[in-house]
């Protein structure tokens, strides 16, 4: 087998991916694909993106050896890729900067976005302000309640936040609503999708903007340990931070890649958001991928303590990597994520996002089964300041 | 000749456009769906578009979204929709029925079992909003093998090469989305739409139906002058949403559709 080179020309990863949208959007997606290909070839675009990632986002961020928690667990050495130290506090800004620069290049004056936990909304609001564009963020009413501080941040940054009251009032419905807006305003609007899902070219484009995570981590790991890591672990909702870390390692077959989905109240309860672990292939939001659906093809409500993982689908490249056996996908429950959240706070002095805590939960399970000369890289995809109200409320504390 | 081809041939002779109302299967009640279809035909509908409810109808506006949600809450399943068509066919063998929905429920059943069941039930055409011709080659072929027309959409944003793709794959008719937007929106420039549709009818060699944003008799008359069919959806769904009994729904649908039927029957097509 040659080097990994997906998606194919029509945006497919094996049977997954593709472009399943209303006809009105097809020409817009073709225009976007064309503009993106041109931008990728343009040294000026690449130089500006690189400069923005350094000067505005604060890259490169460290690969940090979490020595205390590694020692406590008594197994593999855990390294944290510190995406939480980026401007706006999560990996999401990498992609938001890239897409906003592309929007500007395409002459679009208005950007829209969907958001779950609010991290992508904040990142999009941030770059829209920075590049002088109007910004509207769609957010499920339920998520607005759970993530009020991020809603306020978006408004401080000059974005409008539209509450979505249809369906389950979470991320998937925000995505539906953003697609409806885009269909209506396609001439002047750029839709900044926040994850590696959606119609082609979004999954590939968002991955490319996030691969900087894996590129940096690979070089940093070689520098710090003299060899490649044994294992990569990242949480998977739509899967953008995971694919960003995994992608540059896909051809390094000895490196295990593990995505951790939201196990919610437990996989057996049905109250979770783990389509790769429990779902089956279907078509939603413009691409074919694993979905949580009932036997009649209706999308099921999801549950996760973390709004950012509360999504019934997943990026099509993860679906492919699962079937190809190149990546493994497991789940961590709300309870396991919370325990990992507290453990990292108390051992390393880092408050992780609840999304990220799912990846940590699995790393903490796996590390003790490995040798102390082995290495795990966990993508510390976001910081947990946004989640302190949720965690406090679970402990009966009102902030 | 298929029912759809027969209908369009007959209307070509009559020199008028078809009126195609859209209703969501299972809304406003489970029991009213088949009687409502018959009532629409009795009031003068030339064909019926029957919505297959989906949990995430991303191309639909609030009216049809809510109708879908209500229908799903009542337990509507794709097999029930097909069963309703079969029941309708027991006493109506001439009115074309077009199913409209999204790919995932169809894929969950499997395209071949779906096509078999739909053909047996008496379905004439299928519109899957999120299935583009590029992705839908396999599905379109299976539908056609079962005598069902795969109906594709074209939009104001579609260029000539997309029309060519649709021409090579679609049959029955082509659904022209009259505006950049979702179902139920209202801001089409009808003169521009009709000009575009004239061009498309020549290029495609297929009848062209116009839908999205058509809410009243005046608009129906305007659109009917240049189209092979006029689709009215959200406005009817809105009327039905307020009905609390089946009788009320049938009366409301009849009352709503009568002036629209008048409009298509009294509008002569120009430039056709």
Interface residues (C-beta under 8 A of the other chain):
Chain A: X10 X18 X19 X20 X21 X22 X23 X24 X25 X26 X27 X28 X166 X167 X172 X173 X175 X176 X179 X180 X183 X184 X185 X186 X187 X282 X283 X284 X285 X286 X291 X293 X295 X296 X297 X298 X299
Chain B: X54 X55 X56 X57 X58 X59 X61 X62 X65 X69 X72 X77 X78 X102 X103 X104 X105 X106 X107 X108 X109 X129 X130 X131 X132 X134 X135 X152 X153 X154 X155 X156 X157 X158 X159 X162 X177 X180 X181 X182 X185
